[in-house]
Amino acid sequence: MLKYLKKYWLWCILAPIFMLGEVAMDLIQPDMMKEIVDDGVLMGNLSVVFSVGIRMILLVILGGVCGMLCGVFANYAAQHFGNDLRKSVFDKIMHLSFQQTDKFSTGSLVTRLTNDVTQIQNVVMMAMRSVVRSSLLFAGGIIMLFRQSPKFALITFCGLPFVIFIVTFFMRRASKLFSLVQKGLDGVNNVMQEDVAGARVVKAYVKEKYELKRFDKANDHLCNINLKVQSLLAYMGPLMNIVLNSCVVAVILVGGFTVKDGGSITPGEIMASITYVAMILHGVMFIANIFQTFTRAKASIERVDQVLNDRIVISDGECTEQNTLSGEIEFKNVSFSYPSSSGKNALEDISFTVKRGETLAILGATGSGKTSLVNLIPRFYDVTQGEILVDGVNVKDYTLEDLRNRIATVLQKSELYSRSIAENISFSNPEADLWDIKRAAEIAQADDFICATPFGYHTPVTEGGHSLSGGQKQRISIARAILKKSEILIFDDATSALDLKTEADLYAALKRECPDITKIIIAQRIASIKNADRIAVLENGRITAMGTHEELMEKSEIYNEIYCSQLKEEAKN
């Protein structure tokens, strides 16, 4: 974490220096107050009261200025530290593979990026202000108190072991609970994220009460953990105050007996000593609070480190030479299993080649491995066995940027953002002008409905694209992929919300306008893919047949069964 503070080293030095100035002014005040009492008030010398009082006011102002400058420099360093750390964590999250984001969960990553980073940022600021202030008050107070009376200093030292015991006792028990608090916050964020994203499903199935109970359970769990922590720490403050006040009472008693026995101590010295005792013990109190904050931040640091130090599972290859851009894809004896599947393969011994400009359709039952297969090409996951070649080079040898720039993918779920339709389409190619955007939309059969919206291509899209229908979202996503102008185009059941005529027009436009682009199309309807150059039938993770529609009708029993069942469905409709 310290590496994020290095560039702000000057502010990290200036903040404690000015805090030193503020504490120095505080430490001088009791001595000056002693002078006012002993030499001014008791001696009836008002000139001393005024002159020393004016000096005290000036020193207070100087201390205030030092405190303000310390706050400015500490905040500057801490805020920029938090900004850099948050950017670094977000950058790491963006480079995590699917299996890693699944491991952390979305809600947990949100908590780590926001709440945990804020906790660490607060500790950095506290280290430059509160830690320095409390340490200087403690050390400076002891020195000044010893100058006043070694006897009073000894009384204060007698109270310190009790304070240290109290702090150690409670912090050791609270440290584990702080980690549970952050995990509880993860749970609340997970439920919140899922329910906000899936609000339409919740409403459609009238599950508001069910989700409210689920949120209540997560929130109650967080509340109970917080109560345990706060209840535990609630005992610490009063116990610390008992020790503090006992020390003050002891100083007053010893001072009183000393004066009664004819000692040389003056009322002003007793007042100054009491003030120094309060400074010392309040410094210890501040340190106890700092320990509490540091203990809480320790849990946050560990959670952020888990993200930052998580080894990237899918990393760049070392291929730097730009080979021929053709879009040819080859699978060689590819097998794949998900990390959480206990070794069971989702794909088994897959081999095929797709030539440049060819359209390969993939058909199969739900769970047959269609999405798993296409996810391996842009390396959303890596193969377990075998290899995949793009333009003759193993996909693992490409840099991820180079590989994914060659591939445009339209996923099953259309992801749109809170920006205009044009900005959503140009997300894949920010340099594209409006003419290019419109051309891509025309191929995707989206231009007509876009032009019919109130502001055309400048019409804003609500979060998640909820202001659009499923078919409209899919066509905008397809236009975005087309605008990318990649050599490979993958449709992962991306036309399921389109009617057959719109879908046929889309594929006809693709064939006419993008003849050199290699296309892999996953579909559920044979009518959608019967004109593909080849069709692969996938069953239980294996390719059981491949050929044209006519060839499969002759030799594939599964393909015939799907075809006949769909014909019957169409006849019923």
N, C-alpha and C positions, 0 to 999 in steps of 0.2 A: 504493500500500500504506500510505503514511503516514497516510491519512485514517482508517484503522482504529485508529491509535494515539492520535488526537487526544483522545478522551474519557478516556484514561488518562495525560494529560500530567503530572499531579502525581506519579504513581508513577514515570514515566520520568525525572523530575527528581530525586526523592528517592533512587532507586537509585544513580546516579552520585555523588551527594553523600556517601552513606555509604561508597561504594567509595573515594572520596577520603580519608575518615577512616581506612579500613583501610590504604591504601597509605602514608599519612602515618606511621602507626605503624610500618610495615615499614621506611620510610626512616630513621627515627630510631634503630632498633635497632643498626646498625653503629657509629654514633657513640658510643652508650652502651657497646657492647662494647669499643671503643677505650679508653674511660675506665676500664673495669674492668681491662683488660690493663696499660695504661700507669701509671695512678694507683693501682691496687689490687694486682694480682698482682706486677708488677715492683717496686713500692715496698714490698711486704709490708704493705699497709694493708687489713686485712680489713673494716674499717667501710665503706670505699668499695665493696668487692665486694658486701657485703650491701645497702647503701642503694641503689646503682645497680641491683643485681639485682632488688630488690623493685619499683623503678620500672619496670624492663623487663617484669616479670610483669604489673604493672597495665596497662601500655600494650598488652601482648599481649592481655590480656582485653578492653580497650577496642576494640582493632582487631578482635578476634573478634566482638564485639557489632555493630560497624559492618558487618562482612562478612555476618553473619546477616541484619541488617536490609536490606542491599543485596540479598541473595538473595531475601528475602520480597517486596520491592517489585518486583524484576525479574521474578520468577516470576508475580506477580499481573498485571503489565502484559502479559507475554508470553502467558500462558495465556488471558487474556481477549481479547487481540489474535487469537490463533489460533482461539479459539471464534467470534469475530465474523467472521473471514475465512472459516472453514469454512462457517458458516451462509450467508454471502454467495455463496460458490461453489455450495453446494447449491441455494440459491434460483435462481441463474442456470441451473443444470443443469435444474431443474424447469421453467423457462420456455423452454428450447431446443426448437426444432422437431425433428421426427423426422429430417430430413435433417442437422441439426447433430449430434445424438447419434450418428447413423450415421457421420458424419465423424470424430468423436473416438474412438469405440468405447467400450463399457462399461468394459472393463478399464482403459483409459487414464483415463477420468473418475474411476474409483475411486482410482487411483494419485494423481491430482492432488488429489483431495479429502482423502486421508489422508497419504501419504508426503510429497508436495510441500508441503502446508500445514504439516506438522510441521517440515520443513527450514527453512521461512521463520520459523516460530515460534521455533525454536532460535537462529536468527541474531539475531532481535530481542532475545532474552534475552542472547545473547553480546555484543551491541552495548552493552548496559547494564552488563555485568559484565566480561567478558574484554577487550573493546576498551578500556574505561576503565582497567582495571587495568594492562594491558600498556603503554598509552600513558603513564600516570602513572609507572609503574616506569621506563620508558625515559627520559622527560624528567627526572623527579626524580632518578634515579640519575646522570644526566650532571651535573646541577647539584651534587649532593652530592659526586660524585667530583672535580669541578673544584675544589670547596672543599678537598678533601683534597690533591690533587696535579694540577696542570694536565698534568704529564708523563704520568700514568696515563690521564687523559682523552684525550690525544692517541693513546695506544696503542689505546684502545678505538675511537676514530674510524677508525683505520686498518683495523680489522676489519669495520666496517659496510658498505663497498662490496661486499665479498665476500658478506656475508649478503644484501644487496639483490639482487645478481646471481643468487645461488642461488634465492631466492624467486621472482624474476621468471621465470627460466628454466623452473622446474618448473611454476609456476602457469599459464603460457601454454600449456604442452603438456597440462596436466590439464583445462583448462576445457572443451574440446570433448568429452573423454571423459565428463565428468559428465553432459552431456546424453544421451549414449548409454546411460549407466547407467540413467537414468530411463526411457528408451524400452525398454530391456531389461526393466525392472520392469513396464512396460505389457504386454509380451508374456507374461510369466509370469502376470500377473493375468488377461489375456484367456483364456488356456488354462484356468486354474483356474476362472474364472467360468463358462465354457462347460461344462466337465466336471462341475462340481458341479450346475449347473442341469439338465444333460442326463444325469445319472448313470444314470437308468433306460434310456435309449437305449443308452448305452455298454455296460451290462450285458446288455441284450437282444441286442445284436449281438456280444457277446463281444469288445469292442474295448479292453479294459483295457490290454493290452500296447501296442496302437497309440497310445492316448492317453498312456500312460506315456512312450513314445518321443517323442511330440510335446512333452510337458512337459519331458522331459530335454533336448530340443534348445533350448527357450526358456530353461530354467534354466542350461544349460551356456553359452549365449550371454551371459546376465547375469553368470555367474561369471567368464567369460573377460574381459569388459570390466572388471569389478571388479578382477580380478587385474592388468590393465594399469595401472589407476589406482593401485592400492596398490603395485605394483612400482615405478612411476615415483616415487611419493612416498616410497618406502622409502629412496631414495638421498638425499633431501633432509635427513632427520634426522641421519644420520651426518656429512654434509658440514657441516651447521650446528654440530654438536658439535665438529668439528675446529677450526673458526674460533673457537668459544667458548673451548675449552681452550687454544688457541694464545694468545689474548689474556690468559687468566689466567696462563699460564706466562710470557708476556712481562712482565706486571706484577710477578710474583714475582722474575724475573731482574733487572729494572730496580731494583726495591726492594732486592734483595740487594746489587747493585753500589753503589747509593747509600749503604747503611749501611756497606759495606766501605770506601768512599772517605771516610767520616767525615761523611756528609750528616746533615741534621737530622731525617730521617724516623724514626719510631719503629715498633716491631713492631706496636703497636696500630693505627697508621695504615695499615700495609701490610695487616693483616687486614681493616680497614674498607674499604680500597680494593678488595681482592679481592672482598669481598662486594658492593660497589657495581657492580663490573665484571660479576659474575654476574647481578645484578639487571637491568642494562642489556641484557646479551646474552640473558638468559632472557625479558626483555620483548620482544626482537626475535623470539625463538623463538615466543612466544605470538602475536605479530602474524602470523608465517608460518602458524601453524595457523589463525588467524582468516581469513587470505586463502584458505586451503584450504576452510574452511567457507563463506565468502562466495562463492567460485567455484562450489561445489556448489549453494548456495542460489540463485545467479543463474540457473542452469538451471531450478530449481523456480519462481522468480518469473516467468520467461518463460512457462512452461507454465501456471501459474495465470492469468497475464494473458491468455493466449490464450482461456481460458474466459470470464473476466470482461469482456474487451473484444470478444468475438465479437458482432457486431451481430445482434440478434434478427431473424430472417427473417420470422417471423409475429408481428406486433405488434397492439396494440389499435387499433380504429377510434375514431372521435370521436362516434359516435351516443350521446347521453345521454338522449334522450326514450324513454320506455317505450311502445312501440306495442302494438297489440292482440295478445294471445297466442292464436294460433289453431293454429300448427303447419303452415302451408302452406309448401311447398317448390317452388321453380321453378329449373330449369336453363335458361340461355339461351346456346346456341351455345358450350358449354363444351368446351375442349380442355385436355389436361394431359399434361406429360411430367416424369418424375423428373429431378432435377438431375444424376444420374449416367448418364443414358441418352443423352447426346450429341444431344439435341434430338428423338429419336424419341418420338412421342406414344403414351401409354398409353391415352388417351381422345381421341376425335375428334368434334367438333361434336355434342355431346350436348344435346338440348333436350326437356324434359318438365315437367309440373306435377303435384304431388301435393296434393290438397285436404285440408282438415282432416278427420281421422278416417278417411281413406282408407288402404287397405293396398296398397302397391306391392311386388310380388315381382320380384326380378331373377335371371334364370337365364342361365347361360352356361358355356362350357368353362373349364377351368383356364387362367388367364393372359389371359382376355378383358377384364379390367379392372373386375370387380365390386367388389372391395375398394377399388381406387383411387377409384372413383366415390363410395362412401359416406364415404371418408376426407376428401373435399373439403368435406362439409357442416359438420362441426365444426372445419374448418380445421386438420386434422392436416398437410395440405399446402394450398398455394394454387393456384388455377387458373392455367394458362398464358395462356389466352384465354377470353373470355366472362365470365359472372358467374353466381353462385348467389344466389338471394334466399330469405330466410326471413321469412315474414310481411311480404313486400313490401320488405324492406330487404336490401341487399347484405351478405353475411356479413362482408365486409372492413370494413364500417362499424360493426359491433358491437364492444364490448369482448369479449375472449375469454371472460371469466367469464360475461357475460350470454348470449353465444351458446351456450356449452357447458352452461349451466344449463338451456337450452331443449331440450337433446338428451341422451338416455340411449343409450349405445352398449354393445352386448354383442359383444365381439371374438371372432375365431376361437379364440384361445387364452384360456382362462379363467384370469385372474390372481387368486389368493386369497392371503391373508396369514396370518401366524402369530398368530392370535387366534381367538376363538370364532366359531361359525357366525353368531350374531346380530350380532356386530361386523362380520363380513365383509359381511353383507347391509346393515347400516346405514351402511356406508362412504359411500354416496351421500347419506345423510340422517341425520346423527348425532343429530338431535333426535327422531327417530322412536321411539315406545315399542314395547314387545314386541308389542302387539296389531297395530300397523301392520306390523311385521316379519313376523309370522305370516300376516297377510292377503296380503302380497306373495308369501310363500313358497307359500301355497295356490294363487294364480294361476299361479305358476311350476311347479306340480306337485312342489314340494319338501317340503311339510309332512309327508307321510307318512314319508319316509325320515329326516327330521330328528328327528321324534318317536321314531323307533325307535333312535336313537343313545343311548349311555349317559346323557348329560346334556342331551339335547334341544338346544335352541337355544344352550345354554352349552357344548356340546361343543367342545373346542379343535381347531383345524385345524392340521396340520403345515405347515411352510414349503412354499409353492408348491401347497398343497392336495393333497399326495401321499397323504394318508390317505383321500382320497375317490376314487370312480371318475370317469371322464370325464363321464358323464351327470349325476352328482351335482354336480360342479363347474359344469357348464353351467347347471343349474337354480338353483344359488345365485347365479351371475352374473346370470341373468335376473331373479331376485327382487330383486337389488340395483338393477338398472336400473328395474324397476317401482316400487320404493320411492322412487325419485328424483322421481317424479310430474312428469316433463317433458312438453312438448307433442309431442315427436318421439321415436320409439323405433326404433332401428336394430339389426337382428340381422344380424351378418356371419357367416353360416353357423354360427349359435350353437346350433343344435339337431341338429347332425350326429351327436352321440353318443346321441340319444334314439331310442327305438323309435317307430314310426309312431303307435301308440295314445296314448302319452304326449305326443307332439308335437301330435296332433290335439286332445287335451284342453287342452293349453296354448293353442293358437290360439283354441279355442272360449272359453276363460276370458278371454283377452285381448279378444276381440270383445264378450263380455258385460259385463266389468267395466271395460274401458277404451275405450268406443266413440268418444270424442272425440280419442284420441291418434292422430296420424299415424304409420303404421308402414311402414318399408322393410325388407324381408326378403330376404336373400341365401340361396339354398338350392341344393343339388345335385339334390334329388329333386322331381320334378313333383308327386308325391303330397303333398308338404309345402306346396305353394303353389297348388294348383289352385283353391282357394276364395278366393284373393286378389281384390280388386276389379279389379286390372289386373296383368298380367305383362309385364315388359320382357325381351326376348331380346337379350343382348349378345354381339357377335362381333367379335373383333379391335379392341376399343375403340369400336365403334359400335353403336347400337341399331338392329337390323335389323327388329324387329317389336315391337308392343305391343298388348295387348288382354286380354280375358278368356281363360280356358282354352279355351272353346268357339270363340272367334274365332281364336285362334292355331292350333287344330287344323285350322281351315279354310284359313288363308292363310299359315302359316309352315312352310316345309319343314324348317328346322332344328329347330323345336319338335317337329314330328312325328317326326323322327329320334330325338331325345332320348327322347320319350315311348315310342316303339316299343322302343328299346333297353332302357329300364328295365322295360318290361312283360316282355320276354324274360328279363331277369335275374330278375324276381320269379317267373316261371313255372319257371325252372330251380331256384330255391330252394324 
